[in-house]
Amino acid sequence: MKYSNEKNSQIIVSLLKQHGVRKVIASPGSANMAIVVTLQNDPFFEIYSSVDERSAAYMACGLAETSGETVAITCTGATASRNYLPGLTEAYYRKLPVVAITAFRGGADMIGQLVPQNIDRTQIQHDVALISVDVPVVKDEEDALYANRLVNQALLETKRHGGGPVHINVAALYGNTFFDGDVPKSRCIHRYYAHDDFPAIKPDVKVAVFCGAITRFTAKEQQTLSDFIKSHNSVVLCDHSVNYCGEGKVLSSLVSENATNPDLYPDLIIHIGEVSGDYPTMGVLQSSGAEVWRVSEDGEIRDYFGRLTNVFECSLSDFFGQYDSSLSSTHDYYNAWARRRKELVSWMPEFPYSHRWIAQKTSLLIPDNSILHFAILNSLRTWNCFELPEHVRCFCNTGGFGIDGAISTMLGSALADPGKLNILVTGDLAFFYDMNALGNRHVLNNVRILLINNGTGGEFHMPYSSGSALGDTIDPYVAATGHYQWKSYDEYAVKPSSSPAGQWAESLGFTYIAAHSKSDFEQSISDFLDTNSKTPILMECFTFIDDDALAAKMIGDLDPTQRKKQEIRATVKKMLPKGVLETIKHIKK
């Protein structure tokens, strides 16, 4: 057997084989030569020839209809692909599984540049394919991962929701070099539905159920997930936007921010929910190299970790309910995560007056059945380190993940249930971005805004931000320091009424509270959280950005053994000559 050196063609042929696409109709040409020669050298495939591409597409319709199998057709560049349109239109309206593989010279950057036989197929008619993907030239592992996902996505669509034709447009390099052996195997993604038999999970497998944002768990979903956790060696890794209160929950950000023992790495990640703001936990799971299963009713290919193997198009209760809840488990994996978190909490120091100190002191004071909102991103990161009362629901605009709209979202939530306290935690940039919403005439007295004002984009000064290494140079434009009539901390301490946020809020009927120190905050927090207030309340906490950054560093450096190792490394680095350090770095590489 021989296969092409063009890696995108290797991926396509490997996945055609793994998805069971055996029948292929090839039309003559050079742009698709890498694919066709590789196919014809593999006895798995049945290949037919058709000079006329229009005829090839209609042949594929008949072949798919009678055989009940998915059929691939492939052609070269120029106008060859245009002749597929009548047959693909027929396949679309009859839901026939046909895979049209069209090739073109070079990459997308060559389209429209007077390259011979190179026409634009990036936009196709709506009713000729369920999905159209452009597979790039593969130059590195990132390209290969992207190409793999696109081809899997296209091939899976041929049988989904009744099925139909799909289009794979592939860039060709005209390398025309072929190697002996089997085509390198490319990762295959499978899709399952609620009525299918799901793959088994072995008893000794460590399972991490990673949750993106979920607005609300139904009682059945929570119960089936809890039953799964009880019967499997598993843990539910959450942040506050998940709103899960069942078995096996660990608020994982604090653990993930600190040096994580590889023993906490899972063997299998079950990914549920939507976009997550829990970057630390996603980083740990990414490092684990574990296989990923995605469970969602939309059934889409969402491959955040790049290791997706199975997609389950069903409800959470249908998925977790299919696994045997009568099994016994040691719960070692959950216990390891829970024990590590408890250990880190025990090492919590006294933070300076900062956002993290405020979150630590306020988190367990939030009234039961309140709704807590977080502006992105530093607010969510900060509060994810601290537990909340069980019946507090949390929301954050992680969908679009923009600075805009935090206040407005909270106001809408407050209108939906006037009997519940709605509390927004926000930084100054996000607050002023959406401050016009405070003037809405529907604002109710169940609204509370906790504004952490350090006069800058705090996220960019945090130790985990690439901007922190640049010092004050990020202030004018990256962190947008000093906007909104920002004055010195000391000036606001002497005259709180000069605060632009305070003046704006009071002019609109809010009660305004200013806190410049720990004692100020402790004296005022009960008034802020008073559920019987007749007015909405804005509490503005003035902090120093250096204290906020220091507290962030402290919370990511809780483990004394890790601190000791860092101190030893720093000492050794100071003692060794630069040339020796460079040699060591070279050896490690």
C-alpha positions as a printed NumPy array, in Angstrom:
array([[  0.   ,   0.   ,   0.   ],
       [  1.072,   3.571,  -0.637],
       [ -0.235,   6.785,   0.863],
       [  0.312,  10.469,   0.112],
       [  2.689,  12.666,   2.102],
       [  0.002,  15.377,   2.256],
       [ -1.239,  15.167,   5.827],
       [ -4.691,  16.629,   5.2  ],
       [ -5.293,  13.886,   2.622],
       [ -4.06 ,  11.292,   5.13 ],
       [ -6.584,  12.567,   7.686],
       [ -9.456,  12.449,   5.181],
       [ -8.668,   8.9  ,   4.008],
       [ -8.167,   7.624,   7.569],
       [-11.484,   9.053,   8.72 ],
       [-13.412,   7.895,   5.651],
       [-12.228,   4.415,   6.557],
       [-13.062,   4.662,  10.27 ],
       [-16.509,   6.135,   9.574],
       [-17.224,   3.243,   7.221],
       [-17.326,   5.211,   3.944],
       [-16.262,   2.459,   1.569],
       [-17.693,   3.49 ,  -1.825],
       [-15.947,   6.273,  -3.77 ],
       [-16.547,   7.742,  -7.244],
       [-13.446,   9.545,  -8.537],
       [-13.255,  12.002, -11.395],
       [ -9.93 ,  12.693, -13.16 ],
       [ -7.637,  15.524, -12.096],
       [ -4.396,  16.496, -10.376],
       [ -5.546,  18.576,  -7.373],
       [ -7.206,  15.492,  -5.811],
       [ -4.446,  13.089,  -6.886],
       [ -3.082,  12.687,  -3.326],
       [ -6.467,  11.478,  -2.104],
       [ -7.337,   9.296,  -5.093],
       [ -3.998,   7.46 ,  -5.252],
       [ -4.122,   6.808,  -1.508],
       [ -7.685,   5.484,  -1.808],
       [ -6.944,   3.211,  -4.744],
       [ -4.031,   1.624,  -2.9  ],
       [ -6.212,   0.646,   0.072],
       [ -8.264,  -2.543,  -0.469],
       [-10.865,  -1.267,   2.009],
       [-12.317,   1.061,  -0.62 ],
       [-14.474,   0.315,  -3.665],
       [-13.575,   2.937,  -6.259],
       [-15.489,   3.786,  -9.434],
       [-14.505,   6.243, -12.15 ],
       [-16.638,   8.94 , -13.796],
       [-15.181,  11.52 , -16.184],
       [-18.269,  13.724, -15.929],
       [-18.63 ,  15.194, -12.424],
       [-22.335,  15.879, -12.956],
       [-22.823,  12.217, -13.72 ],
       [-20.624,  11.223, -10.75 ],
       [-22.859,  13.09 ,  -8.294],
       [-26.006,  11.454,  -9.679],
       [-24.273,   8.053,  -9.676],
       [-23.544,   8.618,  -5.996],
       [-27.243,   9.278,  -5.356],
       [-28.18 ,   5.93 ,  -6.902],
       [-25.341,   4.089,  -5.196],
       [-26.243,   5.551,  -1.775],
       [-29.964,   4.969,  -2.255],
       [-29.714,   1.312,  -3.184],
       [-26.771,   0.278,  -0.974],
       [-27.886,   2.274,   2.089],
       [-24.262,   3.359,   2.527],
       [-22.526,   6.724,   2.517],
       [-20.804,   7.398,  -0.817],
       [-17.869,   9.749,  -1.426],
       [-17.216,  11.634,  -4.654],
       [-13.99 ,  13.496,  -5.384],
       [-12.851,  15.885,  -8.093],
       [-10.119,  18.361,  -8.96 ],
       [-10.153,  22.196,  -8.984],
       [-11.45 ,  24.597, -11.657],
       [-15.107,  24.168, -12.641],
       [-15.213,  20.426, -11.918],
       [-16.968,  20.959,  -8.61 ],
       [-19.616,  23.188, -10.173],
       [-20.891,  20.128, -12.016],
       [-21.625,  18.41 ,  -8.713],
       [-24.391,  20.917,  -7.913],
       [-27.404,  19.251,  -9.594],
       [-26.661,  15.847,  -8.053],
       [-25.921,  17.299,  -4.603],
       [-29.165,  19.265,  -4.758],
       [-30.97 ,  15.99 ,  -5.414],
       [-29.132,  14.368,  -2.492],
       [-30.013,  17.281,  -0.196],
       [-33.753,  17.094,  -0.742],
       [-33.769,  13.287,  -0.537],
       [-31.425,  13.124,   2.475],
       [-28.936,  10.881,   0.682],
       [-25.511,  10.536,   2.411],
       [-23.025,  11.786,  -0.172],
       [-19.592,  13.225,   0.718],
       [-18.307,  15.65 ,  -1.932],
       [-14.502,  16.043,  -1.617],
       [-13.255,  18.897,  -3.776],
       [ -9.592,  19.877,  -4.028],
       [ -7.902,  23.139,  -4.932],
       [ -4.372,  24.425,  -5.38 ],
       [ -2.599,  26.013,  -2.414],
       [ -4.384,  27.514,   0.563],
       [ -7.258,  29.913,   1.151],
       [ -4.803,  32.818,   0.753],
       [ -4.499,  31.961,  -2.949],
       [ -8.197,  32.333,  -3.742],
       [ -8.872,  35.35 ,  -5.949],
       [ -5.172,  35.834,  -6.765],
       [ -5.35 ,  34.834, -10.442],
       [ -4.087,  31.323,  -9.701],
       [ -5.098,  29.055, -12.582],
       [ -7.821,  26.493, -11.88 ],
       [ -8.476,  28.022,  -8.453],
       [-12.084,  29.01 ,  -7.796],
       [-13.793,  30.1  ,  -4.59 ],
       [-15.799,  27.335,  -2.901],
       [-15.823,  28.883,   0.57 ],
       [-19.497,  29.837,   0.088],
       [-21.931,  27.296,  -1.334],
       [-25.667,  27.206,  -1.935],
       [-27.71 ,  26.415,   1.153],
       [-29.427,  23.389,  -0.339],
       [-26.515,  21.377,  -1.703],
       [-24.859,  20.316,   1.581],
       [-25.717,  20.143,   5.267],
       [-22.244,  21.392,   6.121],
       [-19.262,  22.67 ,   4.131],
       [-15.749,  22.646,   5.636],
       [-12.427,  23.968,   4.333],
       [ -9.557,  21.678,   5.307],
       [ -6.248,  23.582,   5.311],
       [ -2.752,  22.48 ,   4.41 ],
       [ -1.417,  20.802,   7.554],
       [  1.883,  22.365,   8.66 ],
       [  1.884,  21.516,  12.382],
       [ -0.042,  19.731,  15.141],
       [ -2.543,  22.582,  15.539],
       [ -3.391,  22.404,  11.838],
       [ -3.741,  18.625,  12.099],
       [ -6.091,  18.899,  15.082],
       [ -8.215,  21.485,  13.268],
       [ -8.352,  19.41 ,  10.059],
       [ -9.273,  16.3  ,  12.039],
       [-12.162,  18.06 ,  13.747],
       [-13.521,  19.48 ,  10.497],
       [-13.48 ,  16.144,   8.679],
       [-15.047,  14.293,  11.627],
       [-17.734,  16.949,  11.849],
       [-18.569,  16.681,   8.155],
       [-18.667,  12.866,   8.048],
       [-20.827,  12.615,  11.167],
       [-23.359,  14.983,   9.609],
       [-24.13 ,  12.545,   6.751],
       [-26.198,  10.387,   9.122],
       [-27.408,  12.951,  11.665],
       [-31.083,  13.961,  11.91 ],
       [-31.957,  12.033,   8.771],
       [-28.644,  12.704,   7.065],
       [-27.773,  14.173,   3.691],
       [-24.831,  15.39 ,   1.595],
       [-21.777,  17.212,   2.972],
       [-18.885,  19.075,   1.377],
       [-15.166,  18.788,   2.224],
       [-12.989,  21.331,   0.411],
       [ -9.31 ,  20.424,   0.738],
       [ -6.181,  22.417,  -0.094],
       [ -3.591,  20.532,  -2.175],
       [  0.175,  21.049,  -2.304],
       [  0.779,  18.888,  -5.381],
       [  3.52 ,  17.067,  -3.469],
       [  2.668,  13.759,  -5.161],
       [  5.103,  11.833,  -2.98 ],
       [  3.849,   8.521,  -1.654],
       [  5.071,   6.248,   1.119],
       [  4.752,   2.514,   1.632],
       [  2.568,   1.312,   4.516],
       [ -0.79 ,   2.027,   6.042],
       [ -2.293,   5.506,   6.225],
       [ -1.491,   7.008,   9.664],
       [ -4.548,   6.668,  11.872],
       [ -6.327,   9.922,  12.697],
       [ -8.579,  10.347,  15.713],
       [-12.17 ,   9.301,  14.999],
       [-15.063,  11.029,  16.787],
       [-18.278,   9.05 ,  17.269],
       [-21.78 ,  10.356,  17.946],
       [-24.334,   8.522,  20.107],
       [-28.033,   9.147,  20.667],
       [-30.235,   8.431,  23.683],
       [-31.464,   5.089,  22.284],
       [-27.936,   3.793,  21.522],
       [-25.854,   1.555,  23.75 ],
       [-23.208,   3.803,  25.26 ],
       [-19.566,   2.738,  25.637],
       [-18.695,   1.18 ,  28.989],
       [-16.709,   2.925,  31.732],
       [-14.365,   0.557,  33.549],
       [-14.552,   0.557,  37.388],
       [-10.915,   1.618,  37.839],
       [-11.181,   4.657,  35.535],
       [-10.911,   8.08 ,  37.219],
       [-13.723,  10.219,  35.779],
       [-13.824,  14.027,  35.96 ],
       [-17.228,  15.487,  35.07 ],
       [-16.204,  18.994,  34.013],
       [-19.041,  21.5  ,  33.987],
       [-19.218,  24.613,  31.89 ],
       [-21.892,  27.192,  32.707],
       [-25.334,  25.684,  33.353],
       [-28.239,  27.986,  34.184],
       [-30.293,  25.359,  35.96 ],
       [-30.125,  21.626,  36.664],
       [-33.491,  19.868,  36.635],
       [-34.202,  17.641,  39.611],
       [-33.835,  14.571,  37.377],
       [-30.507,  15.735,  35.956],
       [-29.126,  16.424,  39.403],
       [-30.314,  13.05 ,  40.681],
       [-28.912,  10.99 ,  37.799],
       [-25.563,  12.8  ,  38.003],
       [-25.479,  12.247,  41.774],
       [-26.249,   8.541,  41.261],
       [-23.463,   8.307,  38.701],
       [-20.998,   9.905,  41.111],
       [-22.004,   7.507,  43.894],
       [-21.426,   4.456,  41.693],
       [-18.256,   5.517,  39.836],
       [-14.794,   6.718,  40.866],
       [-15.599,  10.26 ,  39.821],
       [-15.803,  13.917,  40.777],
       [-17.807,  16.924,  39.514],
       [-15.458,  19.869,  38.901],
       [-17.414,  23.131,  39.079],
       [-17.194,  26.851,  39.314],
       [-19.976,  29.133,  40.553],
       [-21.639,  29.43 ,  37.139],
       [-22.581,  25.73 ,  37.186],
       [-25.288,  25.745,  39.909],
       [-24.882,  22.07 ,  40.798],
       [-25.645,  21.016,  44.365],
       [-25.475,  17.222,  44.163],
       [-22.968,  14.526,  45.084],
       [-19.279,  14.784,  44.309],
       [-19.09 ,  18.544,  43.772],
       [-15.722,  20.244,  44.164],
       [-15.212,  23.961,  43.598],
       [-12.045,  23.193,  41.692],
       [-10.525,  26.567,  40.83 ],
       [ -8.59 ,  26.926,  44.1  ],
       [ -7.027,  23.475,  43.666],
       [ -6.213,  24.153,  40.034],
       [ -4.631,  27.552,  40.725],
       [ -2.08 ,  25.878,  42.977],
       [  0.473,  23.301,  41.868],
       [ -1.575,  20.192,  41.091],
       [ -0.395,  16.67 ,  41.809],
       [ -0.654,  14.429,  38.707],
       [ -2.644,  12.032,  40.919],
       [ -5.543,  14.445,  40.413],
       [ -5.427,  13.985,  36.645],
       [ -8.426,  12.024,  35.305],
       [ -8.414,   9.151,  32.84 ],
       [-11.682,  10.343,  31.3  ],
       [-13.267,  13.811,  31.118],
       [-17.03 ,  14.04 ,  30.657],
       [-17.624,  17.59 ,  29.44 ],
       [-21.064,  19.108,  30.076],
       [-22.459,  22.647,  30.092],
       [-21.449,  25.618,  27.989],
       [-18.58 ,  28.158,  27.983],
       [-16.62 ,  28.133,  31.238],
       [-14.627,  30.921,  32.869],
       [-12.736,  28.45 ,  35.065],
       [ -9.423,  28.78 ,  33.248],
       [ -7.319,  27.129,  35.994],
       [ -9.335,  23.896,  35.994],
       [ -9.418,  23.772,  32.198],
       [ -5.634,  24.134,  32.265],
       [ -5.229,  21.183,  34.633],
       [ -7.536,  18.995,  32.554],
       [ -5.722,  20.026,  29.387],
       [ -2.42 ,  18.96 ,  30.95 ],
       [ -3.846,  15.574,  31.92 ],
       [ -4.014,  14.29 ,  28.342],
       [ -7.255,  12.463,  29.199],
       [ -9.85 ,  11.284,  26.686],
       [-12.912,  13.557,  26.437],
       [-16.612,  12.753,  26.025],
       [-19.041,  15.587,  25.318],
       [-22.686,  15.351,  26.503],
       [-25.165,  17.896,  25.143],
       [-28.615,  17.873,  23.593],
       [-27.28 ,  19.91 ,  20.669],
       [-24.963,  17.039,  19.707],
       [-22.426,  19.446,  18.2  ],
       [-18.683,  18.833,  18.013],
       [-17.309,  21.02 ,  20.836],
       [-13.664,  20.029,  21.121],
       [-12.175,  22.483,  23.64 ],
       [ -9.515,  20.073,  24.893],
       [ -8.618,  18.677,  21.463],
       [ -9.121,  15.087,  22.615],
       [-12.823,  14.536,  21.957],
       [-13.682,  10.937,  21.018],
       [-17.421,  10.613,  21.716],
       [-20.347,  13.02 ,  21.46 ],
       [-23.658,  12.095,  23.12 ],
       [-26.633,  13.926,  21.633],
       [-29.014,  13.527,  24.554],
       [-30.04 ,  15.064,  27.863],
       [-27.815,  14.786,  30.924],
       [-30.382,  12.547,  32.594],
       [-30.479,  10.226,  29.548],
       [-26.694,   9.989,  29.567],
       [-25.973,   9.5  ,  33.272],
       [-29.121,   7.412,  33.694],
       [-27.811,   4.796,  31.271],
       [-24.896,   3.89 ,  33.553],
       [-25.461,   1.365,  36.342],
       [-26.16 ,   3.222,  39.605],
       [-25.943,   0.043,  41.708],
       [-22.177,  -0.277,  41.389],
       [-19.951,   0.379,  44.385],
       [-17.029,   2.791,  44.271],
       [-14.133,   3.67 ,  46.548],
       [-14.629,   7.411,  45.809],
       [-10.844,   7.756,  45.966],
       [-10.786,  10.257,  43.125],
       [-13.389,  12.582,  44.634],
       [-11.708,  12.293,  48.029],
       [ -8.348,  13.315,  46.557],
       [ -9.803,  16.524,  45.08 ],
       [-11.867,  17.331,  48.199],
       [ -8.931,  16.643,  50.524],
       [ -6.624,  18.877,  48.484],
       [ -9.124,  21.723,  48.533],
       [ -9.633,  21.443,  52.292],
       [ -5.863,  21.459,  52.768],
       [ -5.45 ,  24.631,  50.702],
       [ -8.28 ,  26.407,  52.541],
       [ -6.521,  25.627,  55.841],
       [ -3.443,  27.472,  54.55 ],
       [ -5.351,  30.639,  53.628],
       [ -3.374,  33.649,  54.931],
       [ -4.656,  37.054,  55.98 ],
       [ -5.038,  38.86 ,  52.658],
       [ -4.539,  42.605,  52.303],
       [ -7.654,  44.693,  51.76 ],
       [ -8.387,  43.573,  48.227],
       [-11.012,  41.935,  46.05 ],
       [-10.002,  38.489,  47.285],
       [-10.252,  39.551,  50.906],
       [-13.701,  41.031,  50.196],
       [-14.832,  37.821,  48.481],
       [-13.512,  35.688,  51.342],
       [-15.35 ,  37.735,  53.959],
       [-18.599,  38.101,  51.987],
       [-19.08 ,  34.723,  50.325],
       [-20.75 ,  32.918,  53.216],
       [-22.791,  36.001,  54.192],
       [-24.814,  36.019,  50.953],
       [-28.475,  35.568,  51.967],
       [-29.975,  32.193,  51.129],
       [-31.894,  31.993,  47.819],
       [-30.159,  35.089,  46.452],
       [-28.874,  35.317,  42.879],
       [-25.228,  36.309,  42.564],
       [-23.941,  37.774,  39.297],
       [-20.308,  38.197,  38.262],
       [-18.902,  40.605,  35.715],
       [-16.147,  38.997,  33.707],
       [-13.35 ,  38.122,  34.176],
       [-11.508,  38.97 ,  37.375],
       [-14.69 ,  38.963,  39.465],
       [-15.545,  35.387,  38.503],
       [-11.951,  34.209,  38.969],
       [-11.797,  35.766,  42.42 ],
       [-15.05 ,  34.383,  43.817],
       [-14.482,  30.915,  42.353],
       [-11.951,  30.364,  45.138],
       [-14.541,  30.66 ,  47.913],
       [-17.58 ,  28.58 ,  48.823],
       [-21.088,  30.03 ,  48.754],
       [-24.239,  28.974,  50.618],
       [-25.812,  25.986,  48.878],
       [-28.976,  27.694,  47.654],
       [-27.355,  30.757,  46.07 ],
       [-27.623,  30.668,  42.262],
       [-24.863,  32.255,  40.198],
       [-24.771,  33.763,  36.734],
       [-22.018,  35.257,  34.59 ],
       [-22.049,  36.404,  30.959],
       [-19.567,  33.737,  29.852],
       [-21.415,  33.144,  26.574],
       [-20.04 ,  36.133,  24.694],
       [-17.525,  36.84 ,  27.471],
       [-17.576,  40.592,  26.93 ],
       [-17.126,  43.51 ,  29.304],
       [-20.537,  44.915,  28.39 ],
       [-23.897,  44.124,  29.914],
       [-23.188,  42.878,  33.443],
       [-25.402,  45.464,  35.153],
       [-28.179,  45.124,  32.581],
       [-28.212,  41.33 ,  32.869],
       [-28.5  ,  41.568,  36.636],
       [-31.324,  44.121,  36.376],
       [-33.266,  41.81 ,  34.068],
       [-32.815,  38.953,  36.51 ],
       [-34.01 ,  41.144,  39.389],
       [-37.188,  41.978,  37.454],
       [-37.891,  38.28 ,  36.855],
       [-38.145,  37.577,  40.596],
       [-38.627,  40.732,  42.712],
       [-38.657,  38.637,  45.877],
       [-35.008,  37.573,  45.497],
       [-31.929,  39.632,  46.203],
       [-29.822,  40.063,  43.048],
       [-26.191,  40.947,  43.761],
       [-23.666,  41.946,  41.115],
       [-19.91 ,  41.837,  41.768],
       [-18.061,  43.989,  39.259],
       [-14.835,  45.853,  38.647],
       [-14.743,  49.525,  37.729],
       [-14.266,  49.187,  33.946],
       [-17.216,  46.806,  33.569],
       [-19.344,  48.961,  35.87 ],
       [-18.815,  52.204,  33.977],
       [-19.232,  50.431,  30.632],
       [-22.843,  49.591,  31.519],
       [-23.599,  52.351,  34.024],
       [-26.398,  53.859,  31.92 ],
       [-28.542,  50.872,  32.896],
       [-28.844,  52.239,  36.448],
       [-31.126,  54.921,  35.053],
       [-33.703,  52.389,  33.888],
       [-37.057,  53.224,  35.482],
       [-37.718,  49.546,  36.289],
       [-34.828,  49.182,  38.785],
       [-36.146,  47.535,  41.972],
       [-35.013,  47.584,  45.577],
       [-33.786,  43.962,  45.339],
       [-30.711,  45.194,  43.409],
       [-27.248,  45.25 ,  45.016],
       [-24.004,  46.204,  43.265],
       [-20.64 ,  45.47 ,  44.856],
       [-18.158,  47.618,  42.927],
       [-14.447,  46.878,  43.396],
       [-12.76 ,  50.047,  42.183],
       [ -8.976,  50.029,  41.808],
       [ -8.965,  52.483,  38.918],
       [ -7.706,  50.048,  36.299],
       [ -8.363,  46.807,  34.442],
       [ -7.354,  44.559,  37.316],
       [ -7.213,  41.372,  35.245],
       [ -4.134,  42.613,  33.362],
       [ -2.171,  43.172,  36.576],
       [ -2.767,  39.719,  38.023],
       [  0.258,  37.368,  38.314],
       [ -1.304,  34.88 ,  35.885],
       [ -1.688,  37.571,  33.194],
       [  0.994,  38.042,  30.556],
       [  0.574,  41.779,  31.087],
       [  1.855,  41.644,  34.659],
       [  5.44 ,  41.124,  33.462],
       [  5.293,  44.472,  31.631],
       [  4.731,  46.533,  34.782],
       [  3.304,  50.027,  34.486],
       [  3.655,  50.069,  30.7  ],
       [  0.271,  48.348,  30.394],
       [ -1.549,  51.072,  32.328],
       [ -2.331,  53.718,  29.681],
       [ -3.917,  51.507,  27.018],
       [ -3.986,  47.786,  27.834],
       [ -5.454,  48.202,  31.331],
       [ -7.117,  51.602,  30.621],
       [ -5.994,  53.049,  33.95 ],
       [ -7.403,  56.298,  35.32 ],
       [-10.638,  56.69 ,  33.377],
       [-13.957,  58.027,  34.753],
       [-12.411,  60.915,  36.706],
       [-10.356,  58.514,  38.771],
       [ -8.636,  60.379,  41.6  ],
       [ -6.167,  59.186,  44.16 ],
       [ -7.266,  56.622,  46.721],
       [ -6.516,  59.114,  49.498],
       [ -8.72 ,  61.81 ,  47.951],
       [-11.708,  59.477,  47.81 ],
       [-11.041,  58.442,  51.399],
       [-11.329,  62.065,  52.523],
       [-14.288,  62.862,  50.303],
       [-16.261,  59.745,  49.269],
       [-19.023,  61.865,  47.778],
       [-16.664,  62.868,  44.954],
       [-16.876,  59.344,  43.502],
       [-18.439,  59.455,  40.003],
       [-20.079,  56.075,  40.618],
       [-21.511,  57.266,  43.933],
       [-22.825,  60.518,  42.511],
       [-24.454,  58.732,  39.591],
       [-26.035,  56.061,  41.771],
       [-27.367,  58.481,  44.388],
       [-28.835,  60.743,  41.725],
       [-30.864,  57.727,  40.54 ],
       [-32.223,  56.774,  43.965],
       [-29.608,  54.241,  45.078],
       [-28.225,  54.131,  48.591],
       [-24.465,  54.567,  48.306],
       [-21.867,  53.035,  50.626],
       [-18.081,  53.614,  50.365],
       [-15.469,  51.312,  51.897],
       [-11.767,  52.224,  51.931],
       [-10.52 ,  49.708,  54.467],
       [-11.277,  46.408,  56.128],
       [-12.972,  48.164,  59.033],
       [-15.108,  50.269,  56.672],
       [-16.174,  47.123,  54.867],
       [-16.959,  45.11 ,  57.993],
       [-19.083,  47.938,  59.381],
       [-21.101,  48.276,  56.166],
       [-21.521,  44.801,  54.681],
       [-24.626,  43.931,  56.726],
       [-26.346,  47.108,  55.494],
       [-25.429,  46.218,  51.928],
       [-26.907,  42.73 ,  52.225],
       [-30.054,  43.874,  54.082],
       [-32.999,  42.227,  52.313],
       [-35.421,  44.838,  53.715],
       [-33.838,  47.92 ,  52.157],
       [-36.343,  50.253,  50.501],
       [-33.829,  51.245,  47.829],
       [-31.269,  49.526,  45.593],
       [-27.749,  49.767,  47.019],
       [-24.32 ,  50.397,  45.497],
       [-21.317,  49.601,  47.691],
       [-18.037,  50.891,  46.265],
       [-14.869,  49.331,  47.653],
       [-11.715,  51.269,  46.848],
       [ -8.662,  49.016,  46.66 ],
       [ -5.053,  49.351,  45.521],
       [ -4.21 ,  47.328,  42.418],
       [ -0.909,  46.253,  44.001],
       [ -2.846,  44.75 ,  46.928],
       [ -5.256,  43.026,  44.532],
       [ -2.34 ,  41.526,  42.603],
       [ -0.563,  40.494,  45.807],
       [ -3.685,  38.718,  47.094],
       [ -3.984,  36.877,  43.774],
       [ -0.372,  35.751,  44.076],
       [ -0.936,  34.611,  47.652],
       [ -3.978,  32.528,  46.73 ],
       [ -2.079,  30.81 ,  43.932],
       [  0.84 ,  30.053,  46.222],
       [ -0.806,  28.482,  49.275],
       [  1.126,  25.201,  49.463],
       [  4.157,  25.696,  51.767],
       [  6.032,  22.773,  50.194],
       [  5.679,  24.34 ,  46.749],
       [  6.795,  27.702,  48.097],
       [  9.888,  26.055,  49.549],
       [ 10.722,  24.477,  46.194],
       [ 10.322,  27.843,  44.494],
       [ 12.621,  29.483,  47.049],
       [ 15.282,  26.804,  46.479],
       [ 15.021,  27.211,  42.701],
       [ 15.335,  30.995,  43.039],
       [ 18.389,  30.639,  45.289],
       [ 20.082,  28.187,  42.939],
       [ 19.331,  30.45 ,  39.989],
       [ 21.056,  33.362,  41.738],
       [ 24.106,  31.257,  42.637],
       [ 24.761,  29.621,  39.265],
       [ 26.543,  31.487,  36.462],
       [ 24.429,  32.393,  33.445],
       [ 26.341,  30.007,  31.178],
       [ 25.561,  27.05 ,  33.434],
       [ 21.854,  27.963,  33.467],
       [ 21.774,  28.07 ,  29.681],
       [ 23.444,  24.655,  29.52 ],
       [ 20.866,  23.2  ,  31.931],
       [ 18.014,  24.642,  29.853],
       [ 19.508,  23.102,  26.716],
       [ 19.817,  19.684,  28.398],
       [ 16.181,  19.821,  29.59 ],
       [ 15.01 ,  20.523,  26.05 ]])
